[in-house]
Amino acid sequence: QVTVVESGGGLVEPGGSLRLSCEVSGDASGVYVIRWHRQAPGKEREFVAFIGTGGTREYADAAKGRFTISRGARNLWYLQMNKVKWGATGVYYCEYESRTIPTYGKEFWGRGTQVTVSS
């Protein structure tokens, strides 16, 4: 079983920076992908960023050039948010998707961390 826990959310001013963390515990070895998603108030969850085991990264258009997804210490990943815009408010979720048999394709989600953009 895999457990995902996000942290680092809070208040941030427009133009400011915030770093979110995603800690994965349990049987999280092998090949995987990590994704960050955002769910704004009253809206559906949307993709923000992706990182694969080999370091491949992808970003939503709104995040390109301002957000960076990275891996830290063992089983710890980050989403560095710079030049935050008003539209960044929402709950940020980390998703761990296994790419290793026998759990290939299985997704594990955290409960999210709230980011609020406010001046």
Rosetta silent file (secondary structure, phi, psi, omega in degrees, C-alpha in Angstrom):
SEQUENCE: QVTVVESGGGLVEPGGSLRLSCEVSGDASGVYVIRWHRQAPGKEREFVAFIGTGGTREYADAAKGRFTISRGARNLWYLQMNKVKWGATGVYYCEYESRTIPTYGKEFWGRGTQVTVSS
SCORE:     score description
SCORE:     0.000 S_00000001
   1 L     0.000  148.301 -178.486    0.000    0.000    0.000 S_00000001
   2 E  -121.387  137.514  176.415    1.147    3.547   -0.734 S_00000001
   3 E  -118.201  134.843 -179.070    0.317    6.672    1.260 S_00000001
   4 E  -119.915  129.674 -179.664    0.601   10.156   -0.181 S_00000001
   5 E  -132.597  123.207  177.113    0.711   13.267    1.985 S_00000001
   6 E   -96.802  154.026  175.271    0.890   16.824    0.715 S_00000001
   7 E  -156.099  171.062  175.387    2.070   19.816    2.711 S_00000001
   8 L   101.980   -4.654  179.086    3.279   23.364    2.272 S_00000001
   9 L   -69.981  171.975  179.407    0.073   25.085    1.317 S_00000001
  10 E   158.309 -161.436  178.224   -0.999   28.396    2.782 S_00000001
  11 E   -87.273  139.780  177.439   -1.505   32.025    1.944 S_00000001
  12 E  -144.306  140.785  177.939    0.545   33.604   -0.787 S_00000001
  13 L   -81.338  153.052  174.750    0.413   37.041   -2.342 S_00000001
  14 L   -55.948  133.358 -177.078    0.070   37.489   -6.070 S_00000001
  15 L    88.544   -8.389 -178.410    3.544   37.341   -7.538 S_00000001
  16 L   -85.795 -173.037 -177.349    4.859   35.461   -4.549 S_00000001
  17 L  -128.555  154.334  178.506    6.280   31.967   -4.187 S_00000001
  18 E  -153.689  144.231  175.991    5.308   28.811   -2.380 S_00000001
  19 E  -119.319  121.458  176.355    6.743   25.315   -2.300 S_00000001
  20 E   -95.559  146.539  178.515    4.464   22.322   -1.929 S_00000001
  21 E  -118.919  149.366  177.477    5.755   18.967   -0.792 S_00000001
  22 E  -132.957  115.434  179.048    4.539   15.477   -1.545 S_00000001
  23 E  -108.063  127.946 -179.325    5.725   12.619    0.625 S_00000001
  24 E  -113.367  127.114  178.431    5.086    9.074   -0.510 S_00000001
  25 E  -126.368  165.472 -178.065    5.428    6.198    1.911 S_00000001
  26 E    98.377 -150.527 -176.568    4.853    2.487    1.729 S_00000001
  27 L   -83.253   72.647 -174.268    5.642    0.304   -1.233 S_00000001
  28 L  -112.124   26.426  177.972    6.671    3.158   -3.505 S_00000001
  29 L   -84.741  172.293  176.598    9.798    1.710   -5.084 S_00000001
  30 L    92.165 -158.131 -177.394   10.180    1.015   -8.772 S_00000001
  31 L   -89.687  141.027 -173.833    8.940    2.983  -11.737 S_00000001
  32 E  -157.079  172.721  162.871    6.319    5.652  -11.159 S_00000001
  33 E  -133.807  148.497  175.357    5.009    9.032  -12.134 S_00000001
  34 E  -116.926  132.124  176.446    4.115   11.884   -9.813 S_00000001
  35 E  -126.362  145.011  167.946    1.517   14.441  -10.775 S_00000001
  36 E  -107.287  139.928  178.182    0.295   17.593   -9.133 S_00000001
  37 E  -131.227  158.032  176.339   -3.292   18.654   -9.708 S_00000001
  38 E  -128.290  139.558  171.980   -5.309   21.659   -8.618 S_00000001
  39 E  -121.992  107.111  178.650   -8.973   21.930   -7.820 S_00000001
  40 L   -78.446  157.623 -179.536  -10.179   25.509   -7.729 S_00000001
  41 L   -54.861  126.043  177.160  -13.378   26.354   -5.848 S_00000001
  42 L    76.085    7.045 -178.096  -16.394   25.165   -7.790 S_00000001
  43 L  -123.165  167.359  178.536  -14.298   23.654  -10.557 S_00000001
  44 L   -79.619  157.222  177.712  -13.064   20.258  -11.566 S_00000001
  45 E   -64.310  139.752 -179.357   -9.623   19.020  -10.703 S_00000001
  46 E  -133.857  152.176 -178.752   -7.038   19.898  -13.347 S_00000001
  47 E   -70.147  141.346  177.320   -3.533   18.799  -14.143 S_00000001
  48 E  -117.995  -52.086 -175.200   -0.639   21.051  -13.137 S_00000001
  49 E  -157.795  160.116 -175.130    2.628   19.141  -13.491 S_00000001
  50 E  -142.241  144.243  169.936    4.155   15.699  -13.978 S_00000001
  51 E  -141.978  135.328  178.262    7.476   14.033  -13.331 S_00000001
  52 E   -99.889  173.078 -177.955    8.522   10.540  -14.279 S_00000001
  53 L   -56.786  -39.181 -178.144   11.084    8.233  -12.751 S_00000001
  54 L   -80.813   -0.434  178.130   13.667    9.229  -15.335 S_00000001
  55 L    99.469   -0.543  177.084   13.107   12.909  -14.689 S_00000001
  56 L   -60.566  134.583 -178.929   10.803   13.678  -17.597 S_00000001
  57 E  -125.413  145.329  173.116    8.670   16.686  -16.755 S_00000001
  58 E  -138.891  151.408 -178.652    5.496   18.115  -18.215 S_00000001
  59 E  -136.709  149.932  168.222    3.459   21.151  -17.242 S_00000001
  60 L   -66.859  153.367 -178.056    0.073   22.605  -17.895 S_00000001
  61 L   -55.001  -38.415 -177.135    0.289   25.722  -20.027 S_00000001
  62 L   -68.622  -18.203 -176.880   -0.644   27.895  -17.048 S_00000001
  63 L  -100.289  -18.273 -176.108    2.272   26.492  -15.056 S_00000001
  64 L   -59.498  133.047  178.219    5.016   26.609  -17.682 S_00000001
  65 L    83.699  -12.661 -178.744    7.822   28.982  -16.826 S_00000001
  66 L  -122.920  -30.564 -179.824    6.560   29.600  -13.305 S_00000001
  67 E  -108.514  147.171  176.532    6.157   26.207  -11.605 S_00000001
  68 E  -133.822  126.123  175.187    8.813   23.540  -11.226 S_00000001
  69 E   -99.141  137.163 -176.763    8.227   19.940  -10.233 S_00000001
  70 E  -152.612  167.239  176.443   11.215   18.152   -8.756 S_00000001
  71 E  -108.005  136.990  176.306   12.342   15.278   -6.595 S_00000001
  72 L  -103.018 -131.459  176.831   13.989   15.857   -3.268 S_00000001
  73 L   -65.653  175.896 -177.049   15.162   13.278   -0.806 S_00000001
  74 L   -48.985  126.477  175.799   13.930    9.706   -1.051 S_00000001
  75 L    61.239   28.495  177.442   10.174    9.575   -1.701 S_00000001
  76 E  -130.316  128.592  179.629    9.778   13.329   -1.455 S_00000001
  77 E  -127.391  158.891 -175.837    8.712   15.548   -4.350 S_00000001
  78 E  -130.758  155.815  166.140    8.103   19.251   -4.649 S_00000001
  79 E  -126.436  106.102  176.999    6.106   21.745   -6.621 S_00000001
  80 E   -86.749  120.924 -177.423    7.835   25.110   -6.575 S_00000001
  81 E  -111.282  116.135  178.932    5.339   27.814   -7.428 S_00000001
  82 L  -117.357  156.426  179.109    6.765   31.163   -8.462 S_00000001
  83 L    49.443   51.868 -175.104    5.051   34.327   -9.677 S_00000001
  84 L   -64.345  138.022 -179.814    1.803   32.974   -8.349 S_00000001
  85 L  -105.635  165.652  179.951   -1.327   34.357   -9.979 S_00000001
  86 H   -55.259  -36.882 -176.515   -4.816   34.916   -8.580 S_00000001
  87 H   -72.211   -0.564 -178.617   -6.055   31.844  -10.406 S_00000001
  88 H   -81.917   -7.354  179.270   -3.734   29.572   -8.465 S_00000001
  89 L   -60.941  137.159  177.726   -6.085   29.384   -5.506 S_00000001
  90 E   157.486 -179.214  174.601   -7.302   25.879   -4.833 S_00000001
  91 E   -94.260  128.730 -178.911   -6.561   22.562   -3.256 S_00000001
  92 E  -102.650  126.489 -177.937   -3.419   20.965   -4.629 S_00000001
  93 E  -113.049  141.519  173.363   -3.312   17.219   -4.826 S_00000001
  94 E  -104.174  136.064  179.593   -0.351   14.935   -5.336 S_00000001
  95 E  -123.486  130.816  173.283   -0.880   11.720   -7.232 S_00000001
  96 E  -108.761  120.237  177.269    1.478    8.750   -7.314 S_00000001
  97 E  -113.787  122.105 -179.934    0.846    6.379  -10.210 S_00000001
  98 E   -73.080  138.020  172.524    2.677    3.100  -10.176 S_00000001
  99 L  -120.288   27.105 -178.357    4.331    1.981  -13.378 S_00000001
 100 L  -123.004  130.538  175.169    5.605   -1.253  -11.856 S_00000001
 101 L   -64.557  141.285    8.517    3.935   -4.645  -12.014 S_00000001
 102 L   -94.226    5.793 -177.315    1.807   -5.805  -10.226 S_00000001
 103 L  -101.278   21.193 -176.499    0.421   -2.357   -9.345 S_00000001
 104 L   -53.828  127.607  177.702    0.930   -0.884  -12.817 S_00000001
 105 L    86.546   -9.697 -179.025   -1.493    1.981  -13.423 S_00000001
 106 L   -74.994  136.959 -177.010   -2.766    2.101   -9.868 S_00000001
 107 E  -109.397  141.989  176.407   -3.131    5.622   -8.547 S_00000001
 108 E  -127.575  129.999 -174.862   -2.656    6.828   -5.004 S_00000001
 109 E  -119.389  147.467  170.664   -3.826   10.276   -3.983 S_00000001
 110 L   -86.757 -179.729 -179.088   -3.212   12.518   -1.044 S_00000001
 111 L   -89.377   -6.465  175.696   -5.881   14.572    0.678 S_00000001
 112 L    95.124  159.599  175.097   -4.567   17.821   -0.722 S_00000001
 113 E  -134.808  134.888 -173.334   -3.124   21.043    0.603 S_00000001
 114 E   -82.942  131.346  172.245   -4.896   24.385    0.327 S_00000001
 115 E  -118.466  126.612 -179.902   -3.248   27.276   -1.480 S_00000001
 116 E  -124.612  122.149  177.762   -4.926   30.655   -1.222 S_00000001
 117 E   -92.917  120.406 -176.178   -3.752   33.640   -3.214 S_00000001
 118 L  -153.016  144.602  176.239   -4.567   36.811   -1.353 S_00000001
 119 L  -102.458    0.000    0.000   -3.202   40.302   -0.963 S_00000001
